[in-house]
Structures are given as structure tokens and as C-alpha cells.
Amino acid sequence: MRRITSGAAALVLAAALAGCGGSDGAGATDEVKLAGLWPLSGPNATQGTDVLHGAELAVDVVNNDHPGLDLPLGPGKGLPGLGGAPVKLITGDTQGKPEVGAGEVDRLVTGEKVAAVIGSYQSGVTLTASQRAERLGVPFVNEASSSVALTERGLKWFFRTGPTDETFARSMFDYLKARQAAGAQIRSVGVFHSNDQFGNDGAGVTEKVAAEAGLPVTVNVGFDPTAADLGSQVAQVRSRNPDVLFVLAYTDAAIKLMKTLDQLDYYPPALLAYGTGFADPAFATGLGALANGASTRAAWSGEIAEKRPAAKTVAELFQQRYGAPMTENSARAFTAVLTLAQAIDTARSVEPAKIRDALRGLNVPGEKTIMPWTGITFDDKGQNTGAAGVVEQMIEGKYRVVFPADLSSVQPIWPMNQAQR
């Protein structure tokens, strides 16, 4: 890994200070520029836009007074540690391409003079974009990429607020264990995944956790995420007929998969997805009743938010501003931006190293977030150890929490095709 030189570090610091009013310590600062990198065009633009909306709402919470919102930086205006300085979010469109994401980091850090970067939704893009930020010596806070590999690279400037695929996998296998105890016959599992960073890493994690659970993986099928048809791949799954099918797919492929299952009149008893396309509002709107029965892991749930005043308020603000419900993707982006803002406020500085140190020392209780987590604390790899997940199932056009039991609102429908009757 390349180590940033002292000269390059000085240039990055000077750029950040110039873009933030020229102050590297406490006191009045004009504004704090942050970069937001997401796929705002291309096949994942709806998800990228949803993530952007969550980030924008967090900026609004920081910059404007929300006296009744019991979250850090909710009451008051701006960052008190920097004299009330507002946060400015400058976006970059990755187009869903790793090389574009890396190029946007260069542009935003050296050209726009941002103090830190948030992004980039897709694990493959986050991989390259965060490597570029590492080389430039600026903090990179990831909101929604779940590939385990991202926090196994030994990076010093990378932080992930959300759960990893291994965290999600363990939640889903705990769910299967609970279903077995309730009488469900679960003897084998299958994996259906996109051939990319997210899909391949997630498939490996699924196989690992399945082995620990004593459940054989009888079929593991990868597919081209740009493929126009998934019929042959679904036929491979059907030939082995697993009791549970784990799916890692972005929106287009998730919709194609559900349509193909319907066309072939084949449904596994349960389909458990790793969010992404299944968490996109376009999944339900694009499929209608065909979406019913699908289950997914989630880092956030609107149902759980109803039980927590701050989360409920934020969800209502989101609905009012964008005319759409908050999703796990927008909730994770909101949380990442607010986390970074807290670190900058604590650091009382826009100096990258001080922001990084503040992130490392951050300890946010779960009740001071909108997430169903125990809190936000980063380990030495940059992973939030308090992140967790729940399992939801699409029932009558809405995702309902089905696991864990103490958070569930309904009983799961098993087998899944009964949800479409």
C-alpha cells in the first residue's frame, strides 16, 4: 500500500483548510465541505439517489435547528466546535463504475477541497474510491457497502458505520434456526449472486456461516449483473431445489429474478436477500404482488423507527421532504453523515488526521442514533462494532419485521409463495 508523503499530506491539508474557511482548530469557520459519492446515473441510480437523500437530510439536521430531535447536532445550528460552521455536501456521480469513483475522489479532494468523503454504496466502487482516499490521506466513511473485504485491507483512513455481510449472514442464519425450532424443514441452502465484489464476497460469507450452522450449500450460482435474462441460472437453482435461497443482487437483477421465478412457476420455500436491490423502493413498485414473500436483511426498519422517537421524527422529515418513505439505504446514509459531522465537531478541526482520530474515539450510544444498533464505535479496522441487522419479509406490498422475535411485528409467511395468494 502506498504511504502518503509528507508533501502530499501538506497539500491535502492546505486544500481542506482553504475550503473550510482557513481554520484548523476551534473558532469560526465559513463552512465544512464533505464529499458524497454515489451512483446518481446508470442502473443503480434510484438507489444512489435514495442514499443521497438520506445524506442531504443529515446535513439539514446539522445546519438547521431541530430542538425536539434527540440526536447529536439536532438542536442548534451548525457545528458548535467550529463556531457554528455549516456543513456543505458536494456530490460526485460514480455511475456505478469503480474507476469513476476513484477519479471523483481525486476531483473532490484536490479540486473541491473537501475535508472527508462519504460513499459509495456499491462495494466494488467503495473499494477503489477508498483506496484513493487512503493515498490522499483523507477520511472515508462508508454508509452502505457490506463486503467484509473492505475492512480487511489494513487501511488507516477507512470507516464503515453499517453492518458487514457476515453480520447480516449470522442474523439470517439465526432466523433460520428459529424457523427450524418452529417446525420448518430446512436441510439445505443455495446462493444466487452477482459476479462482482458485493456478490462474490457475500457468497463466500454465506458458505462460511452455512458450514458453521451445519447446513450444506447445494448450489452456488453466479450471474452477470448486466444479463438480460436469468432463466438458465434460475434453472440451475431449481435443479437442486434448496430449502432456502440466499440472493445478492442489485435492483435490475432482483426484479428480473422475481419475474423469472414467476415465469418458471418455481419458488424456494424461502428467499433471503442481502438487501441492496431488494431494499430499493423500485423493487416493490416494479413488481407489485410478485414482490410478496421475498425476505431481506435490513440495517434499519420503518416499523422499528415507529418505536423510537428520534427515528420516527427523522423518518417523518424524510417523507415530508422527498414524498417517499425512508429506506435502510437512506437511513444508513443519514447515519454516516451525522457520524462524520460529530467527529469533525469533536475534533474542532478540519485537519484530516484530527478528524480520523475523532472517528476512532467516537462512542455514540444506540439510543442517540436512528438505527436498531447498540451504538457506533469503530474497531482498529474501522468497522462499527455496534452495527446489527433484522430480517424483514414483503407482505402485502410492505416490508414487515419478522426477526428477531422481540422486534417482529408479524409471523413470517413460509413457504414464501403463500404470500402471493
Sine and cosine of phi, psi and omega as CSV:
sin_phi,cos_phi,sin_psi,cos_psi,sin_omega,cos_omega
0.00,0.00,0.72,-0.70,0.01,-1.00
-0.96,0.29,0.68,-0.73,0.06,-1.00
-0.99,-0.12,0.73,-0.69,0.00,-1.00
-0.91,0.42,0.69,-0.72,0.02,-1.00
-0.98,0.21,0.32,-0.95,0.00,-1.00
-0.89,0.46,-0.57,0.82,0.02,-1.00
-0.92,0.40,-0.69,0.73,0.02,-1.00
-0.91,0.42,-0.64,0.77,0.02,-1.00
-0.88,0.47,-0.64,0.77,0.00,-1.00
-0.91,0.42,-0.63,0.78,0.03,-1.00
-0.90,0.43,-0.69,0.72,0.02,-1.00
-0.89,0.46,-0.70,0.71,0.01,-1.00
-0.89,0.45,-0.69,0.73,0.00,-1.00
-0.89,0.46,-0.63,0.77,0.02,-1.00
-0.90,0.43,-0.70,0.72,-0.01,-1.00
-0.89,0.45,-0.66,0.75,-0.02,-1.00
-0.93,0.38,-0.61,0.79,0.02,-1.00
-0.90,0.43,-0.61,0.80,-0.02,-1.00
-0.98,0.19,-0.16,0.99,-0.08,-1.00
-0.85,-0.52,0.51,0.86,0.14,-0.99
1.00,0.03,0.05,1.00,0.11,-0.99
0.99,0.16,0.31,0.95,0.00,-1.00
-0.88,-0.48,0.75,-0.66,0.05,-1.00
-0.95,-0.30,0.22,0.98,0.01,-1.00
-0.63,-0.78,-0.30,-0.95,-0.02,-1.00
-0.92,0.39,0.41,-0.91,0.04,-1.00
0.83,-0.55,-0.04,-1.00,-0.07,-1.00
-0.92,0.40,0.69,-0.73,0.04,-1.00
-0.67,-0.74,0.67,-0.75,-0.07,-1.00
-0.87,0.49,-0.83,0.56,0.02,-1.00
-0.27,-0.96,0.38,-0.92,0.04,-1.00
-0.93,-0.36,0.91,-0.42,-0.03,-1.00
-1.00,0.02,0.79,-0.62,0.08,-1.00
-0.84,-0.54,0.59,-0.81,0.03,-1.00
-0.99,-0.11,0.65,-0.76,0.11,-0.99
-0.85,-0.52,0.88,-0.48,-0.08,-1.00
-0.92,-0.39,0.91,-0.42,0.01,-1.00
-0.52,-0.85,0.29,-0.96,0.05,-1.00
-0.97,0.23,1.00,-0.10,-0.04,-1.00
-0.99,-0.10,-0.03,1.00,0.15,-0.99
-0.61,-0.80,0.24,-0.97,-0.04,-1.00
1.00,-0.04,-0.13,-0.99,-0.13,-0.99
-0.91,0.42,-0.34,0.94,-0.01,-1.00
-0.94,-0.33,0.41,0.91,-0.06,-1.00
-0.91,0.41,-0.57,0.82,0.00,-1.00
-0.90,0.43,-0.65,0.76,0.04,-1.00
-0.93,0.36,-0.67,0.74,0.01,-1.00
-0.88,0.48,-0.64,0.77,0.03,-1.00
-0.92,0.39,-0.62,0.78,0.05,-1.00
-0.89,0.46,-0.68,0.73,0.04,-1.00
-0.89,0.45,-0.70,0.71,0.03,-1.00
-0.84,0.54,-0.67,0.74,-0.01,-1.00
-0.88,0.48,-0.64,0.77,0.06,-1.00
-0.89,0.46,-0.64,0.76,0.02,-1.00
-0.92,0.40,-0.68,0.74,0.01,-1.00
-0.88,0.48,-0.64,0.77,0.00,-1.00
-0.91,0.42,-0.62,0.78,0.05,-1.00
-0.89,0.46,-0.65,0.76,0.04,-1.00
-0.88,0.47,-0.65,0.76,0.04,-1.00
-0.89,0.47,-0.66,0.75,0.01,-1.00
-0.89,0.45,-0.65,0.76,0.01,-1.00
-0.93,0.36,-0.71,0.71,-0.16,-0.99
-0.98,0.18,-0.41,0.91,-0.07,-1.00
-0.88,-0.47,0.39,-0.92,-0.08,-1.00
-0.98,0.20,0.86,-0.52,0.08,-1.00
-0.82,-0.57,0.97,0.23,-0.16,-0.99
-0.87,0.49,-0.46,0.89,-0.03,-1.00
-1.00,-0.04,0.04,1.00,-0.06,-1.00
-1.00,-0.08,0.93,-0.36,-0.07,-1.00
-1.00,0.09,0.91,0.42,0.08,-1.00
-0.72,-0.70,0.46,-0.89,0.08,-1.00
-0.82,0.57,0.73,-0.69,0.02,-1.00
0.94,0.34,0.14,0.99,0.08,-1.00
-0.94,0.34,-0.87,0.50,0.08,-1.00
-0.94,0.33,0.58,-0.82,0.01,-1.00
1.00,0.03,0.12,-0.99,-0.04,-1.00
-0.88,-0.48,0.76,-0.65,0.08,-1.00
0.97,0.26,-0.23,-0.97,-0.04,-1.00
-0.99,-0.13,0.95,-0.30,-0.04,-1.00
-0.87,0.49,-0.51,0.86,0.01,-1.00
-0.93,0.38,-0.26,0.97,0.04,-1.00
-0.84,-0.54,0.62,0.78,0.09,-1.00
0.93,0.37,0.45,0.90,0.00,-1.00
0.99,0.14,0.32,0.95,-0.02,-1.00
-0.87,0.49,0.68,-0.73,0.06,-1.00
-0.99,0.15,0.33,-0.94,0.08,-1.00
-0.99,-0.15,0.69,-0.73,0.07,-1.00
-0.88,-0.48,0.83,-0.56,0.01,-1.00
-0.99,-0.11,0.85,-0.52,0.04,-1.00
-0.93,-0.36,0.85,-0.53,-0.13,-0.99
-0.99,-0.11,0.43,-0.90,0.13,-0.99
-0.74,-0.68,0.64,-0.77,-0.01,-1.00
-0.99,-0.10,0.92,-0.40,0.01,-1.00
-0.98,0.20,-0.29,0.96,-0.09,-1.00
0.87,0.50,0.19,0.98,-0.05,-1.00
0.97,0.23,0.28,0.96,-0.07,-1.00
-0.91,-0.41,0.82,-0.58,-0.03,-1.00
-0.82,0.57,-0.67,0.74,-0.05,-1.00
-0.93,0.36,-0.53,0.85,0.04,-1.00
-0.94,0.35,-0.65,0.76,0.03,-1.00
-0.85,0.52,-0.69,0.72,0.02,-1.00
-0.90,0.44,-0.65,0.76,0.02,-1.00
-0.90,0.43,-0.59,0.80,0.02,-1.00
-0.92,0.39,-0.55,0.83,0.08,-1.00
-0.88,0.47,-0.71,0.71,0.05,-1.00
-0.83,0.55,-0.76,0.66,-0.05,-1.00
-0.88,0.47,-0.71,0.71,-0.10,-0.99
-0.96,0.29,-0.57,0.82,0.00,-1.00
-0.98,0.22,-0.76,0.65,-0.09,-1.00
-1.00,0.08,-0.48,0.88,-0.03,-1.00
-1.00,-0.09,-0.76,0.65,-0.04,-1.00
-1.00,0.05,-0.17,0.99,0.07,-1.00
0.90,0.44,0.66,0.75,0.01,-1.00
-0.97,0.25,0.45,-0.90,-0.01,-1.00
-1.00,0.03,-0.39,0.92,-0.02,-1.00
-0.30,-0.95,0.21,-0.98,-0.05,-1.00
-0.82,-0.57,0.65,-0.76,0.15,-0.99
-0.88,-0.47,0.68,-0.73,0.03,-1.00
0.30,-0.96,-0.10,-0.99,0.00,1.00
-0.75,-0.66,0.49,0.87,0.01,-1.00
0.94,0.34,-0.93,0.38,-0.03,-1.00
-0.98,0.20,0.73,-0.68,-0.08,-1.00
-0.86,0.50,-0.65,0.76,-0.02,-1.00
-0.90,0.43,-0.60,0.80,0.04,-1.00
-0.96,0.28,-0.67,0.74,0.04,-1.00
-0.85,0.52,-0.60,0.80,0.00,-1.00
-0.83,0.56,-0.80,0.60,-0.06,-1.00
-0.97,0.24,-0.62,0.78,-0.03,-1.00
-0.90,0.43,-0.66,0.75,-0.01,-1.00
-0.95,0.32,-0.51,0.86,0.09,-1.00
-0.90,0.43,-0.62,0.78,0.04,-1.00
-0.92,0.39,-0.65,0.76,0.05,-1.00
-0.89,0.45,-0.60,0.80,0.04,-1.00
-0.87,0.49,-0.68,0.73,-0.02,-1.00
-0.92,0.40,-0.56,0.83,0.00,-1.00
-0.99,0.11,-0.23,0.97,0.03,-1.00
0.96,0.28,0.70,0.71,0.07,-1.00
-0.79,-0.61,0.56,-0.83,0.01,-1.00
-0.89,0.45,0.65,-0.76,0.06,-1.00
-0.82,-0.57,0.91,-0.42,0.00,-1.00
-0.96,-0.29,0.87,-0.49,-0.02,-1.00
-1.00,-0.09,0.69,-0.72,-0.07,-1.00
-0.98,-0.18,-0.60,0.80,-0.22,-0.98
-0.60,-0.80,0.12,0.99,0.05,-1.00
-1.00,0.06,0.81,-0.59,-0.16,-0.99
-0.95,-0.31,0.01,1.00,0.01,-1.00
-0.83,0.55,0.80,-0.60,-0.01,-1.00
-0.86,0.52,-0.56,0.83,-0.09,-1.00
-0.87,0.49,-0.42,0.91,-0.09,-1.00
-0.89,0.46,-0.54,0.84,0.00,-1.00
-0.98,-0.21,0.30,0.95,0.03,-1.00
-0.92,-0.40,0.31,0.95,-0.10,-1.00
-0.98,-0.19,-0.05,1.00,-0.01,-1.00
0.96,0.27,0.36,0.93,0.01,-1.00
-0.95,0.30,0.50,-0.86,-0.04,-1.00
-0.97,-0.25,-0.20,0.98,-0.08,-1.00
-0.89,-0.45,0.13,0.99,-0.09,-1.00
-0.97,-0.25,0.72,-0.70,0.03,-1.00
-0.67,-0.74,0.69,-0.72,0.04,-1.00
-0.86,-0.52,0.84,-0.54,0.00,-1.00
-0.99,0.14,-0.51,0.86,-0.10,-1.00
-1.00,0.00,0.10,-1.00,0.00,-1.00
-0.94,0.34,0.35,-0.94,0.14,-0.99
-1.00,-0.03,0.20,-0.98,0.05,-1.00
-0.89,0.45,-0.48,0.88,0.04,-1.00
-0.93,0.36,-0.64,0.77,0.08,-1.00
-0.87,0.50,-0.72,0.69,0.01,-1.00
-0.90,0.45,-0.68,0.73,-0.02,-1.00
-0.87,0.49,-0.69,0.72,-0.01,-1.00
-0.90,0.43,-0.59,0.81,0.06,-1.00
-0.89,0.45,-0.67,0.74,-0.04,-1.00
-0.94,0.33,-0.59,0.81,0.05,-1.00
-0.95,0.30,-0.50,0.87,0.15,-0.99
-0.90,0.44,-0.61,0.79,0.06,-1.00
-0.88,0.47,-0.69,0.72,0.02,-1.00
-0.90,0.44,-0.62,0.79,0.05,-1.00
-0.88,0.48,-0.65,0.76,0.04,-1.00
-0.92,0.40,-0.60,0.80,0.03,-1.00
-0.93,0.37,-0.61,0.79,0.07,-1.00
-0.88,0.48,-0.68,0.74,0.02,-1.00
-0.89,0.45,-0.45,0.89,0.01,-1.00
-1.00,0.05,-0.01,1.00,0.08,-1.00
0.93,-0.36,-0.04,1.00,0.00,-1.00
-0.94,0.34,0.66,-0.75,0.03,-1.00
-1.00,0.04,0.97,-0.23,-0.01,-1.00
-0.82,-0.57,0.97,-0.26,-0.06,-1.00
-0.89,-0.45,-0.25,0.97,-0.03,-1.00
-0.43,-0.90,0.37,-0.93,0.06,-1.00
-0.73,-0.68,0.36,-0.93,0.08,-1.00
-0.79,-0.61,0.30,-0.96,0.01,-1.00
-0.77,-0.64,0.74,-0.67,0.01,-1.00
-0.79,-0.61,0.92,-0.39,-0.18,-0.98
-0.60,-0.80,0.47,-0.88,0.09,-1.00
-0.95,0.31,0.57,-0.82,0.03,-1.00
-1.00,0.08,0.97,0.22,0.05,-1.00
-0.45,-0.90,-0.04,-1.00,-0.06,-1.00
-0.82,0.58,-0.76,0.65,-0.02,-1.00
-0.88,0.48,-0.78,0.63,-0.08,-1.00
-0.93,0.37,-0.71,0.71,-0.04,-1.00
-0.92,0.38,-0.68,0.73,0.03,-1.00
-0.90,0.43,-0.68,0.73,-0.01,-1.00
-0.90,0.43,-0.59,0.80,0.03,-1.00
-0.90,0.44,-0.66,0.75,0.03,-1.00
-0.89,0.45,-0.66,0.75,0.04,-1.00
-0.90,0.44,-0.66,0.75,0.00,-1.00
-0.88,0.48,-0.70,0.71,0.03,-1.00
-0.88,0.47,-0.65,0.76,0.01,-1.00
-0.88,0.47,-0.76,0.65,-0.05,-1.00
-0.95,0.32,-0.54,0.84,0.06,-1.00
-0.89,0.46,-0.67,0.74,0.02,-1.00
-0.88,0.47,-0.65,0.76,0.03,-1.00
-0.90,0.44,-0.52,0.85,-0.02,-1.00
-1.00,0.08,-0.08,1.00,0.00,-1.00
0.97,0.24,0.41,0.91,0.01,-1.00
-0.93,-0.37,0.88,-0.48,-0.01,-1.00
-0.94,0.34,0.63,-0.78,0.12,-0.99
-1.00,-0.03,0.96,-0.27,-0.11,-0.99
-1.00,0.04,-0.25,0.97,0.03,-1.00
-0.44,-0.90,0.70,-0.72,0.02,-1.00
-0.70,-0.71,0.96,-0.28,-0.12,-0.99
-0.89,-0.46,0.84,-0.55,0.11,-0.99
-0.99,-0.15,0.44,-0.90,0.01,-1.00
-0.61,-0.79,0.43,-0.90,0.07,-1.00
-0.95,0.30,0.86,-0.51,-0.04,-1.00
-0.89,0.46,-0.25,0.97,0.03,-1.00
-0.99,-0.17,0.07,1.00,-0.05,-1.00
-0.88,0.48,0.64,-0.77,0.00,-1.00
-0.98,0.18,-0.36,0.93,-0.07,-1.00
-0.63,-0.78,0.65,-0.76,0.00,-1.00
-0.90,-0.44,0.26,0.97,-0.08,-1.00
-0.85,0.52,-0.73,0.69,-0.05,-1.00
-0.92,0.38,-0.58,0.81,0.01,-1.00
-0.94,0.35,-0.65,0.76,0.04,-1.00
-0.91,0.41,-0.57,0.82,0.03,-1.00
-0.89,0.46,-0.59,0.81,0.06,-1.00
-0.89,0.46,-0.65,0.76,0.03,-1.00
-0.91,0.42,-0.71,0.70,-0.04,-1.00
-0.87,0.48,-0.57,0.83,-0.03,-1.00
-0.90,0.43,-0.42,0.91,0.01,-1.00
-0.98,-0.22,-0.31,0.95,0.13,-0.99
0.74,0.67,0.88,0.48,0.03,-1.00
-0.93,0.37,0.41,-0.91,0.02,-1.00
-0.96,0.28,-0.46,0.89,0.03,-1.00
-0.68,-0.74,0.72,-0.69,0.04,-1.00
-0.92,-0.39,0.89,-0.46,0.09,-1.00
-1.00,0.02,0.70,-0.71,-0.10,-1.00
-0.79,-0.61,0.72,-0.69,0.12,-0.99
-0.83,-0.56,0.96,-0.27,-0.11,-0.99
-0.42,-0.91,0.58,-0.82,0.13,-0.99
-0.99,0.12,-0.01,-1.00,-0.26,-0.97
-0.83,0.55,-0.80,0.59,-0.06,-1.00
-0.84,0.54,-0.72,0.70,-0.02,-1.00
-0.94,0.34,-0.58,0.82,0.03,-1.00
-0.89,0.46,-0.68,0.73,0.02,-1.00
-0.92,0.38,-0.69,0.73,0.03,-1.00
-0.88,0.48,-0.64,0.77,0.00,-1.00
-0.88,0.48,-0.76,0.66,-0.03,-1.00
-0.90,0.44,-0.61,0.79,0.05,-1.00
-0.92,0.39,-0.62,0.79,0.01,-1.00
-0.93,0.38,-0.65,0.76,0.07,-1.00
-0.85,0.53,-0.66,0.76,0.01,-1.00
-0.93,0.37,-0.69,0.72,-0.02,-1.00
-0.89,0.45,-0.59,0.81,0.00,-1.00
-1.00,0.02,-0.03,1.00,-0.03,-1.00
0.78,0.62,0.71,0.70,0.03,-1.00
-0.77,-0.64,0.82,-0.57,0.09,-1.00
-0.71,-0.70,0.79,-0.61,0.15,-0.99
-0.92,0.38,0.35,-0.94,0.04,-1.00
-0.82,0.58,-0.56,0.83,0.02,-1.00
-0.56,-0.83,0.62,-0.78,0.11,-0.99
-0.86,-0.51,0.87,-0.50,-0.01,-1.00
-0.89,-0.46,0.90,-0.44,-0.06,-1.00
-0.97,-0.23,0.44,-0.90,0.09,-1.00
-1.00,-0.03,0.84,0.54,0.09,-1.00
0.86,0.51,-0.84,-0.54,-0.02,-1.00
0.71,0.71,-0.93,-0.36,-0.05,-1.00
-0.86,0.51,-0.52,0.86,-0.01,-1.00
-0.96,0.26,-0.31,0.95,0.04,-1.00
-1.00,-0.04,-0.14,0.99,0.00,-1.00
-0.96,0.28,0.76,-0.65,0.06,-1.00
-0.81,0.58,-0.45,0.89,0.01,-1.00
-0.92,0.40,-0.36,0.93,0.03,-1.00
-0.89,0.45,-0.77,0.64,-0.02,-1.00
-0.95,0.31,-0.68,0.73,-0.04,-1.00
-0.93,0.35,-0.54,0.84,-0.02,-1.00
-0.98,0.20,-0.34,0.94,-0.07,-1.00
-0.94,-0.34,-0.42,0.91,-0.08,-1.00
0.89,0.46,-0.74,-0.67,-0.06,-1.00
-0.90,0.43,-0.39,0.92,-0.01,-1.00
-0.91,0.41,-0.32,0.95,0.02,-1.00
-0.97,0.24,-0.35,0.94,-0.07,-1.00
-0.88,0.48,0.63,-0.78,0.03,-1.00
0.99,-0.17,-0.45,0.89,0.02,-1.00
-0.92,0.38,0.62,-0.79,0.05,-1.00
-0.88,-0.48,0.43,-0.90,0.01,-1.00
-0.50,-0.86,0.47,-0.88,0.17,-0.99
-0.97,0.25,0.42,-0.91,0.01,-1.00
-0.54,-0.84,0.61,-0.79,0.06,-1.00
-1.00,0.00,-0.16,0.99,-0.03,-1.00
-0.42,-0.91,0.46,-0.89,0.00,-1.00
-0.59,-0.80,0.72,-0.69,0.06,-1.00
-0.88,0.47,-0.54,0.84,0.02,-1.00
-0.92,0.40,-0.67,0.74,0.03,-1.00
-0.93,0.37,-0.59,0.81,0.01,-1.00
-0.86,0.51,-0.53,0.85,0.01,-1.00
-0.87,0.48,-0.41,0.91,-0.06,-1.00
-1.00,-0.04,-0.08,1.00,-0.04,-1.00
-0.82,-0.57,0.89,-0.45,-0.12,-0.99
-0.80,0.60,-0.73,0.68,-0.04,-1.00
-0.91,0.42,-0.69,0.72,0.02,-1.00
-0.90,0.44,-0.64,0.77,0.02,-1.00
-0.89,0.45,-0.68,0.73,0.02,-1.00
-0.89,0.46,-0.70,0.71,0.00,-1.00
-0.90,0.44,-0.67,0.74,0.03,-1.00
-0.88,0.47,-0.62,0.78,0.03,-1.00
-0.93,0.37,-0.65,0.76,0.06,-1.00
-0.88,0.48,-0.65,0.76,0.01,-1.00
-0.89,0.45,-0.73,0.68,0.00,-1.00
-0.87,0.50,-0.69,0.73,-0.01,-1.00
-0.91,0.42,-0.63,0.78,-0.09,-1.00
-0.98,0.20,-0.62,0.78,-0.14,-0.99
-0.91,-0.42,-0.11,0.99,0.02,-1.00
0.92,0.39,0.44,0.90,0.00,-1.00
-0.52,-0.85,0.45,-0.90,0.01,-1.00
-0.95,0.31,0.50,-0.87,0.10,-0.99
-0.93,0.38,0.59,-0.80,0.03,-1.00
-0.90,-0.44,0.08,-1.00,0.06,-1.00
-0.90,0.44,-0.53,0.85,0.00,-1.00
-0.92,0.39,-0.74,0.67,0.01,-1.00
-0.93,0.36,-0.55,0.83,0.03,-1.00
-0.92,0.40,-0.63,0.78,0.01,-1.00
-0.93,0.37,-0.60,0.80,0.04,-1.00
-0.92,0.39,-0.67,0.74,0.07,-1.00
-0.82,0.57,-0.72,0.69,-0.04,-1.00
-0.92,0.40,-0.64,0.77,-0.01,-1.00
-0.90,0.43,-0.69,0.72,-0.01,-1.00
-0.92,0.40,-0.69,0.73,0.00,-1.00
-0.90,0.43,-0.59,0.81,0.05,-1.00
-0.90,0.44,-0.72,0.69,0.01,-1.00
-0.90,0.45,-0.65,0.76,0.01,-1.00
-0.89,0.46,-0.64,0.77,0.05,-1.00
-0.89,0.47,-0.65,0.76,0.00,-1.00
-0.90,0.43,-0.68,0.73,0.01,-1.00
-0.90,0.43,-0.65,0.76,0.02,-1.00
-0.90,0.44,-0.67,0.74,0.03,-1.00
-0.91,0.41,-0.65,0.76,0.00,-1.00
-0.93,0.38,-0.42,0.91,-0.07,-1.00
0.81,0.59,0.61,0.79,-0.11,-0.99
-0.29,-0.96,0.42,-0.91,0.15,-0.99
-0.96,-0.29,0.17,0.99,0.07,-1.00
-0.93,0.38,0.82,-0.57,-0.09,-1.00
-0.79,0.61,-0.70,0.72,-0.03,-1.00
-0.90,0.43,-0.59,0.81,0.02,-1.00
-0.95,0.32,-0.59,0.81,0.07,-1.00
-0.90,0.43,-0.69,0.72,0.03,-1.00
-0.86,0.50,-0.71,0.71,0.00,-1.00
-0.89,0.45,-0.61,0.80,0.02,-1.00
-0.92,0.39,-0.61,0.79,0.07,-1.00
-0.89,0.46,-0.69,0.73,-0.01,-1.00
-0.88,0.47,-0.53,0.85,-0.04,-1.00
-1.00,-0.08,0.04,1.00,-0.07,-1.00
-0.93,0.38,0.62,-0.78,0.06,-1.00
-0.56,-0.83,1.00,-0.07,-0.06,-1.00
-0.97,-0.25,0.86,-0.51,0.03,-1.00
-0.89,0.45,0.49,-0.87,-0.02,-1.00
-0.83,0.56,-0.60,0.80,-0.03,-1.00
-0.95,0.32,-0.18,0.98,0.07,-1.00
-0.99,-0.16,0.34,0.94,0.11,-0.99
-0.78,-0.62,0.10,-0.99,0.09,-1.00
-0.99,-0.15,0.10,1.00,-0.12,-0.99
-0.99,-0.16,0.42,-0.91,0.08,-1.00
-0.99,0.13,0.79,0.61,-0.08,-1.00
-0.91,-0.41,0.21,-0.98,0.08,-1.00
-0.99,0.14,-0.24,0.97,0.04,-1.00
0.47,-0.88,-0.24,-0.97,0.03,-1.00
-0.76,-0.65,0.95,-0.32,0.07,-1.00
-0.58,-0.81,0.78,-0.62,-0.06,-1.00
-1.00,-0.09,0.68,-0.73,0.09,-1.00
-1.00,0.10,-0.11,-0.99,-0.08,-1.00
-0.95,0.32,-0.14,0.99,0.08,-1.00
-1.00,-0.09,-0.12,0.99,-0.03,-1.00
1.00,-0.03,0.18,0.98,-0.01,-1.00
-1.00,-0.06,0.73,-0.68,0.09,-1.00
-0.94,0.33,0.89,-0.45,-0.04,-1.00
-0.98,0.19,-0.17,0.98,-0.01,-1.00
-1.00,-0.07,-0.07,1.00,-0.05,-1.00
-0.94,0.33,0.57,-0.82,-0.03,-1.00
-0.50,-0.87,0.04,-1.00,-0.01,-1.00
-0.62,-0.78,0.27,-0.96,0.10,-1.00
-0.82,-0.58,0.14,-0.99,0.08,-1.00
-0.90,-0.43,0.76,-0.65,0.03,-1.00
-0.87,-0.49,0.41,-0.91,0.10,-0.99
-0.76,-0.65,0.66,-0.75,0.04,-1.00
-0.97,0.25,0.92,-0.40,-0.01,-1.00
-0.76,-0.65,0.87,-0.49,-0.01,-1.00
0.80,0.60,0.69,0.72,0.11,-0.99
0.99,0.13,0.08,1.00,0.00,-1.00
-0.71,-0.71,0.60,-0.80,0.09,-1.00
-0.97,0.23,0.77,-0.63,0.03,-1.00
-0.86,-0.51,0.64,-0.76,0.00,-1.00
-0.95,0.30,0.80,-0.59,0.02,-1.00
-0.89,-0.45,-0.17,0.99,0.01,-1.00
-0.33,-0.94,0.62,-0.79,0.03,1.00
-0.96,0.28,0.26,-0.97,-0.13,-0.99
-0.86,0.51,-0.59,0.81,-0.06,-1.00
-0.96,0.29,-0.20,0.98,0.04,-1.00
-0.92,-0.38,-0.14,0.99,-0.10,-0.99
-0.95,0.31,0.48,-0.88,0.02,-1.00
-0.93,-0.37,-0.33,0.94,0.00,-1.00
-0.58,-0.82,0.25,-0.97,0.14,-0.99
-0.99,0.13,0.62,-0.78,0.03,-1.00
-0.91,0.41,0.48,-0.88,0.08,-1.00
-0.99,-0.11,0.87,-0.50,-0.09,-1.00
-0.63,-0.77,0.83,-0.55,0.03,1.00
-0.95,0.31,0.30,-0.95,-0.17,-0.99
-0.90,0.44,-0.53,0.85,-0.08,-1.00
-0.93,0.38,-0.26,0.97,0.06,-1.00
-0.93,0.36,-0.33,0.94,0.02,-1.00
-0.96,0.29,-0.23,0.97,-0.03,-1.00
-0.99,-0.14,0.08,1.00,-0.03,-1.00
-1.00,-0.06,0.00,0.00,0.00,0.00
